[in-house]
Amino acid sequence: MNFAETGLTIQKARKQAGLTQAELARRLGMSRATISQLENGVIGDLGMRKLALIGDRLGLEVTIRPRRPLTLHEAYARNRAERQAAFRETDSILANLNPGKLGG
């Protein structure tokens, strides 16, 4: 799930409904901070029921569908992040085996 994209969709629907984050939060019994975090794609844990409740209020629906294949750019970025994580892990292991030898 792309939370950044989901958040922007919710933000757009909220604004089209003429609601502030505080108004939407009050109507749903949630905090404004929760709505803000969701719209900014940084929410840690929301739950499907709350997401569905927000969708219902804003005329949106939550759907589950097969994941689309990664674009070349997304695949490259994922591969790069995985390689960097592997390098960091290797450096950590080597540093523990030979303290002071890596210069890190």
N, C-alpha and C positions, 0 to 999 in steps of 0.2 A: 504494500500500500504506500502510495506517495503522499505523505502527510502534508508536505508543503503545497502540493497541488490541491489536496482536499481542503486545506485551510483557506486558500485563495477562493475556491468555489463557495465556501461557506461565507466568507467575508463579502463577496460580491452579492450573494443572495440576501444577506442581512441588510446591506446598504440599499438594495433594490426594495426591500420591505420597509425601508425608512426607519430602521431600528439602530440604536446605538448598542455597543457591546453590553453596557450596563442594563439597558432595557431588555435585551434578549436574555441575558443571564437571569434577571429578576423573574421574567415570565416562565423560565424553565427551572427555577429553583437552584441555579448554579451560581458560581462566583464569576465576576467580570474577568478575573485573572484566568479562569479556565477557558473562557471564550477567546481571550487574547492569545493564550498559548496555543490553542487549537488553530486559530487563524494564522499564526506565525509558524506553524508546523513544528513546534518545539514541545508539545505536550508529552509528558512521560507516559501516562496511562489514563485513558478516558473511558473505555468500555463501550461495547456495542449498543447497549440500551441508551446511553446518553447520546451517542452519535446519532442513533435513529430518532431520538426525541428532537434533537436539533434539526435534523433533516425534515421531520414531519412539520415542525413549526415554520421552516423556511421553504417548504415545497420542494424539497430534495429527497432523493431516495438513496439508500445504501444498497449497493449491489456487489455480488461476488461473481467474478468471471475469470476465465483462464488468463493467466499472465501472458502478456505479449512478449515476444523475444526481445532481448536487449538490443539497443542500437549499437553500432560499432563504437561510438563514443562512450556509451555506458559500459560496454564490455571492456574497453581499454582502461577506463577509470577504475573499474572493479579490479582488473588484473594488476594495475599499478599499485593500488592500495594493499592488495594481498601480498605483492612482492615486497613492498616497504615494511609491512608487518613481519614478514619472514626475515628480512634483513635485521630488523630491530631485535627479534627473538634470538637470532644467531649471534648478534653482537653481545647480547646479554649473557648468553651461555658461555661464550668465549671469555667475556670479562670475568665471569665467576671462576673459570678454569685458570685464567692467567691475570690476576688482579694487577692493574697498572700498565698492562702491555698494549691496550687498545687506544689509550689516549682520550677516552670518552668519559 
